[in-house]
Amino acid sequence: MPVNGYAANIEGLAQFSRALARIGADGLRDEVKQANFEVADKLTDAAKTKAAGLTRQQRAAAESLRATKTQNYAAVRLGSARKPYALGAEFGATRRTGTGRIARGFRPWRGNAFSGWSGGPGYFLHPAIREEGPELIEEYMRRIDEITQEAFPE
């Protein structure tokens, strides 16, 4: 499920969750839900660490990062009512003041479209996705394999 236009799609996850529901495997479904959340939580930690070396505004915005979970997926959310500038801190800004400087202390615009693992937008969250993403996906798939082996030993 995309959030703000970004998503990591694990092919077959929704079908797997439905199969667990059909066989009444609530404990297994909870384990999958927890595995989803753990990956999202590790990503938020990596992004907060990356933001630690950036501006005060970016550090404060990164503090609003949080992992959330539902029955079928986990997500990373950025921003809050108290930190409405969080997306500007992550992506930068294009609007300039009369002096030619970027408005309100935002860094220059880096875009907001994921363009693959080798480069792209963002100052802390998206760089953390690019750096940690492949490893987190592998870790997640290992955990799903463990869960399925427990559920369906062969």
C-alpha positions in Angstrom: 0.0 0.0 0.0 1.6 3.3 -1.0 2.0 6.1 1.5 2.7 9.5 0.1 3.5 7.8 -3.2 6.1 5.4 -1.8 5.8 1.7 -1.1 7.7 -1.5 -0.8 5.5 -4.2 -2.2 6.1 -7.7 -1.0 4.5 -9.8 -3.7 2.1 -12.3 -2.2 1.9 -10.8 1.3 -1.8 -10.0 1.2 -2.6 -13.5 -0.1 -0.4 -15.0 2.6 -2.2 -13.0 5.3 -5.6 -14.1 3.9 -4.5 -17.7 3.9 -3.4 -17.4 7.6 -6.8 -15.9 8.4 -8.6 -18.8 6.6 -6.8 -21.5 8.6 -7.3 -19.6 11.8 -3.6 -19.0 12.3 -4.0 -15.9 14.5 -0.6 -16.4 16.2 1.1 -16.7 12.8 -0.7 -13.6 11.5 0.5 -11.7 14.6 4.1 -12.9 13.9 3.9 -11.6 10.3 2.4 -8.3 11.6 5.3 -8.1 14.1 7.9 -8.8 11.4 6.4 -6.0 9.3 6.6 -3.6 12.2 10.2 -4.6 13.1 11.5 -3.7 9.6 9.7 -0.4 9.7 11.0 0.4 13.1 14.6 -0.4 12.1 14.2 1.9 9.2 13.0 4.7 11.4 16.0 4.2 13.7 18.4 4.3 10.7 16.8 7.5 9.4 17.0 9.2 12.8 20.7 8.2 13.0 21.3 9.7 9.6 19.4 12.9 10.6 21.6 13.3 13.7 24.4 14.8 11.5 22.2 17.2 9.7 20.6 20.6 10.6 18.6 21.2 13.8 15.4 21.4 11.8 16.1 18.0 10.1 16.9 16.4 13.5 13.7 17.7 14.9 11.7 16.5 11.9 13.3 13.1 12.1 12.0 12.8 15.7 8.5 12.7 14.2 9.4 9.5 12.3 7.4 6.5 13.6 6.7 3.0 12.5 3.0 2.0 12.4 1.3 -1.2 11.8 -2.0 -2.6 10.6 -3.1 -6.1 10.0 -1.5 -6.4 6.5 1.4 -3.9 6.4 3.6 -1.6 8.3 4.5 2.0 7.4 6.9 4.7 8.3 5.2 8.0 8.9 6.9 11.4 9.0 5.5 14.6 10.3 2.9 15.6 12.9 0.7 18.6 13.8 3.7 19.8 15.9 6.2 19.3 13.1 4.3 20.3 9.9 7.7 21.2 8.3 8.9 17.6 8.3 8.4 16.9 4.6 10.3 20.1 3.8 13.1 19.0 6.1 13.3 15.7 4.2 12.9 16.9 0.6 14.0 20.5 0.8 12.3 23.4 -0.9 12.2 25.3 -4.2 10.5 28.4 -3.1 12.9 31.3 -2.7 12.6 34.6 -0.8 13.4 38.0 -2.3 17.1 37.5 -1.3 17.3 34.4 -3.4 17.6 32.1 -0.4 15.5 29.0 0.2 12.5 29.9 2.3 12.4 29.2 6.1 15.8 27.6 6.3 15.0 24.6 4.2 17.8 23.0 2.3 17.6 22.8 -1.6 14.9 20.6 -3.1 16.0 17.1 -3.8 12.8 15.8 -5.3 10.3 13.4 -3.9 10.2 10.5 -6.3 12.1 7.3 -5.5 14.4 6.6 -8.4 16.0 3.4 -7.4 18.6 2.2 -5.0 21.5 4.2 -6.3 20.4 7.8 -5.8 17.5 10.1 -5.5 15.5 12.3 -3.1 15.6 13.1 0.5 18.1 14.1 3.2 17.6 11.4 5.9 14.6 9.0 5.4 15.1 8.2 1.7 18.9 7.9 2.0 18.3 5.5 4.9 15.9 3.5 2.6 18.5 3.4 -0.1 21.3 2.4 2.3 19.4 0.0 4.6 16.5 -1.2 2.3 18.1 -4.1 0.5 19.4 -5.6 3.8 16.1 -5.0 5.6 14.2 -6.7 2.8 16.5 -9.7 3.0 16.1 -9.8 6.8 12.3 -9.5 6.4 12.2 -12.4 3.9 14.3 -14.6 6.2 11.8 -13.9 9.0 8.9 -14.7 6.8 10.6 -18.0 5.8 11.0 -18.8 9.5 7.4 -18.1 10.1 6.2 -20.2 7.2 8.5 -23.1 8.2 6.9 -23.0 11.6 3.4 -22.9 10.1 3.9 -25.3 7.2 6.8 -27.7 8.0 7.7 -30.0 5.1 
